[in-house]
Amino acid sequence: MKATRAALIAVALGAAVGLGHLSAPRPERADPATLDSFRQALEDRDWLTRTHRLSAFLQRLGPDELPEALEALERRRPWLGQDELRLFMLAWARFDAPAAFERTLSWPGRSQRTAAGAAIYAWAFHDPDAALRALDAVEDLQLRDFLRTRLVSGWTRGEHRVGANRYIASLPEGAQRDSFAGMLARELNEQGAEAVMRWAEGVPELVPSYKATVFRKACAALAATDPEAAVRWAAAHAGRSYAAGSAAIIAGRWANLDPRAALEWLLAQPDGAERDGAIADAFGQWSSLASAEAELWLRSATPAAALDPAVRVAVRRTNQGSPEGAVAWAKRLQDAELRDEVIVALARAWLRRDPEAAGSWLARSELPEPVRAAIRAPRGAAGASDGVGDDR
């Protein structure tokens, strides 16, 4: 009976699939650059054909067809994504950007934020100065702050990047200015490494903090696509105050592409706190993406003081599931004082969490007696530590 039922279900499903193929609509061969095609595209669930048809119509959108196109767009407002709105607003902004921005500000709820962001992006792409004046008239401070981000994104994407650089430089030092400088660096990098380098080298040192920000963002952009070029360029500026910290930035981006190469480069750099931090960051990033591969590389490397920052990352990660494994990693630390301190901290924490398992391990361990005594010492005793320290 079960076999018969299964066979019947299979036949029914096969028939349904066949009917589906027979009843599926044939691909439309009509000109996609029409208003009717645009309306249909807004309801098309196939993102590939939907985007093609939207773009085909919007390439030729003008004032005459705008009212009906806008009516169709607004009927589908709850289902529109940022990319679709950006396409529409880029087309509209070619002939009436102020009207596009004003209209989106009248949209309700969350759709206002998304649509207005797309509109001011498009406006800044074509005419950033006018878009900036319109932004200053927005009374809602929270909305204005969000729209500023979209404006700068469109500005740096367009052909007015010199003005974008001046504007970003004029902003107060802080996270927003850093973020905008990063946008500009990424856009320039799309033109090639030389464009990024010219921009960063052309920024005067009259405002040292901005020069340093630009150099960091340029290093990050270059390292994301051509780490070796970033290394050569940073080396040419070594010793300048604005270039401080560039090794860590380059290694962090390089680790996304080739963490082994990034770490090998770092190990060849002069020792110091900056290099130690960069090694910890690069190895930590590798561990979060491919822990087995990262740990195999570290385990197969000859223990060395330069690797201690990476070992400490391995200690912390391993300690989450295996205190004994964390101690095994800690034994690879080359700084003897640090090694004992970390092992004591690990073992004391383990004893508090699981006295029986930790006590059994301690009884059979081959740790030196001073270390064992420090582990057994009452909490708060001189020389005892309860923390493993940070990744560095």
N, C-alpha and C positions, 0 to 999 in steps of 0.2 A: 504493500500500500504506500509506504513512504517513497519507494522508488518511482511508483506511478505518479504520485503527487509532485515530486521533484521534476519529473519529465514534463508534466502539464504546465508547471510554473515556468520552466525554461522556454517552452513553446510560446506561452503567452507573452513573456518578456521579449522574445525574439520578434513576435508579431508587432508588439508595441513599438519597438525600435524601428521596424520596417515602416510602420505607419508614420512614425515621426519623421523619417527621411522623406517619405512621400509628401507629407503635409508641410514640411519646413519651407518657409518662403524662399524663393529664388533670389539670389543677389540682385539688387536693383542696379540697372545699367544707366539710369538717368543721370543727367549732369548734376554732380554734387554741389555745384556752386549756385544753387538756387535757394530761395527762401523756403520753399516747401521741403527741400532736402534738409535744410537747417532745422526746421521744425521736427522732422522725422529723426534727425541725428540726436536731438536732445532726449529722445526716448529709446534710442538704440542701446542695447545692453552689451554689445560687442565694442570694447574700448578701442580697438584698432580702427574699425570702420567709423565709429562715432567720431573719433578725433580727426580722421581724414575728412569727413564731410563737414564738420564744424569749421575746420581750417580753410577748406576750399571756399566756403561761403564768406567767411570773415576776411579773406584776402581781398574781396571786392566790395565789402560793406561800405555803404555811403549814407549820406543824410536821408535819401529818399526811402530806403528800406529799413532804416534804423527803428522807426516806431513799431513796425510789426515784428521785427526781430527782437526788440527789447521786450515786447509783450509776451512773445513765446518764451524768452529766457526767464522772465519773472514768474511765469506759470510753473516753471520747473525749479524755482528757487530752492526748495528744501533739499533737492537732490544734486545740486551743483557742487563741484569741487573747485579748489583754488586754481588748478591749472586751466580748467575750462573758463572760469571767470577772467583769468589773466589773458587768455586768448581774445575774449570778447572785448575787454577793456583796452588791450593794445590796438585793436582795430578801431574802436570808437575814439580813442585818444588821438588818432591821426588827424581827425577833423574837428573834434570838440571835446577835449579833455576836461575842461571845467564842468561841462554839463554831465559828463560821466561821473566825475567825483561827487558832484552835488546830488545826483540821483542815488548813488549808493549810500550816501549818508542818511537818506530817508528810509532805507530798508530797515525792517524790524529785527530785533534780537541779535543773535549771533551772526546772521547772514550779513548784517551791516558791517561788522568787523572784517569778515572775509572779503566781501565785495569792495569795500572802501580801500582795503589794503591792495587789492588787485588794481583798482582804478588809479591810486596814487603811484603805484609801481609803474604803470603804463605811462602816466603823465610825466614822471621823472625820467623815464627812458627817453622821451621825446623833448621835454622842456623842464629840466630840473629846477630852474630858478622860479618859474611860475608855480610849480608844484610846491616848492618850499614856502612861497608866500601863502598859498592856500592852506597849507598845514598849520601855519601860525594862527590862522583864524579859527581852528578847531578848538572849541571851548573845553571839551572833555579831556582832561589831562592824561588819563590812562589810555584813552583811545589815541590821543595825539602821540604818545610815546610809542605805541605799537605801530602807528602809521609812519612814524619817522624811520623805523627799521625797514619797512617795505619801500619807502621812498629812496633810502640810500641803496637798497638792493637794486632797484631799477636804475638809479643814477649810475652806479658802478658798472652795470651791465651795458649801458648805452655808450654813446660816443663823447660824453662830456666828463671824462674821468679826471681831467686836470682840475675842473671845478669841484668834483667830488673830493679830491685830495685836500684842497684848500678848506672845504667845509669840515671835513673830518678833523683836520688839524686844529680848527677853531673851537672844537668842542672841549669841555672840561675833561681832565684826565679821569679815567675810570673804565668800567667794564664796557659801557656802550661804545666809547671811542675805540677801544681795543677790538670789539666785535666788528665795527664798521671798517677799520683798517684791514682786518682779516678778509672781509668781503672784497675789498679792492684788490688785495694781494691775489686772491684766488681768480678773480676776473682777469687781471693782468697776466697771470701765469698761463691762462689759456692762449694768450698770444705768443708765449714762449718765455724761456728763462731770462733772456736778455731784457724783456720788458719789465719784469719784476725787479731785476737788479738796477736798471736805470732809475726806476721810481724810488727805490730805497736809497740809492746813492745820491739822488738829487734832492732828497729832503734835508734841509739845513739843520745844523745842530743848535739853532737858536732856542728851540724848545727841546731840551735833552730827553724829556720823557716821551715825547712823540717820536723822536728819532729812534729811540730804543724800541718803542712799540712797533714801528714800521719795520725795523730790522728783524725783530722776532717773527712778525707775521710773514715777511718775505722768506725767511728761512723755513718756516712751516709749509708755505705754499710750494717752494722749490723741492723740499724733502719729500713731499707727498707724491711727486711725479718723477723727480730726478735727484735722488739723495746724493749721488756722487758730485753733481754740480753744486748742490747746496754745501757740501763739505769743502769743496775748493773755494767757493765764494766766501764762506765764513772764515776760512783760514787766511784769506787775503785781508780780512778786517780784524784779525785776532789782536787782542790787547786794547782795542778801543772800548770805551766805556759802554757805548750803545750795543756792543756785540756780546756783552756778558750774558751767559745762560744759553747761548746759541747751540752748544753741543747737546744739551738736554732736549731742546726743541727738535733738532734734526733727528736725533736718535728716536724720539717718540714717534715721529711720523715714519721714519725708516722702519721701525719695528712692525708697522702695519704691513709693509711690503716684504721685508726680509729680516726678521728679528736676529737671525744668526749673524748676518753681515753687519747689522747695526751694533750688536754687542762686541763683535770682533774689532770694529772700528773704535769703539769706546775704550776697550781694553788697551789700545795702543796710544791713547791720549795721556797727557801728563796727569798724574794722580792729584787728587784734591776733592773737596766737598762737592763741587759741581759734577765732576765725573762720577763720583759715588752715587749721587742722587740720580744721575742719568742712567746708570747701570741698573739701579733698583727699579726705576720706572719702566725701562725697556724690557727687563726680564719679567716684571709684573704684568706688563701688557701681553707679552708672549704667553705667560702662564694662564692668563684669563682666556686666551683664545685657543691654545693647544697645550694644556698642562703636561701631558705625557711627553710630548716632543721637547718642550722646554726643560723638563726635569732630566730627560735622557742626555741632553746637551750638557747640562750643568754637572751631572753625575760622571760623565765621561771626561770632563775637563780636569786637568791637573789642579788640585787645590792651590789657590794663590790668594794673597791678601786683596788683590784687585777684584776677586770674585765674591768677597765677603758680603757686599750689598745684595747680590743676587741670592746668596745662600740664606740671608735673613728673610728674603721674600719667601723662599722655599720653606723655611722654618714656620713662618706664620701661616702659610696656606696649608701645610701638612698638619699642623697642630689642630686644625679644626676637626679632623677625623682620626688622627693617629698621633697621640703625644709621643709614643715611642719612636715613630718615624721622624717626628720633628726633632727629637734629641739626636737621632742619627745624622740628620742634616746639620744640626748645630755643631757636631763634632768636626765638621769640615771647616769651620771658621778658623782662620789663621791667626787672628788676634787672640792670644791666649786669655787675656783678661776678659775680653768680650765673650769668648767661648764659654768660660766658666759662668759668667753672669747670666747668659742666655739659658744655659742648661739648668742652672739653679732655679731660674724663674719658671721654666717649663715644668720642671719636676714638682716644685712647690704647688703650682696651680693644679697639676694633675692629682697630687695627693689630696687636695681639698675636694676635688670633684669625685674622685674614685679611689679612696684610701687603699682598698684591698688590691686592686690591679696595680696601682702605682707602687705600693709597698713591695709587692712581689717582684716587680721589675727592678726596684732599687736594690733589693737583696741580692739579685743575681748580676747586677751591673758591674762593670769593671772600672767605674769612675774612681778617680783619685780620692783618698779619704777626706781631704779638706773640702772637696766638692760635695761629697756625700754628707759630711757634717753640716755644711751650709744648707743643704736641702732639708735636713731634719731639724734645723734650728727653729725655735719658736718664731712665729710671725712678728716682724718688727725688730728682730735682733740685728745687731750691727752687721753689715755686709750682706744681709738678705735682701732679695729683690722680688717683687711680685709682678713685674712687667717684662715683656719680651722686647719692648722697644718698637719703634716704627720700622717701616720697610727699609729704611736707609741705614 
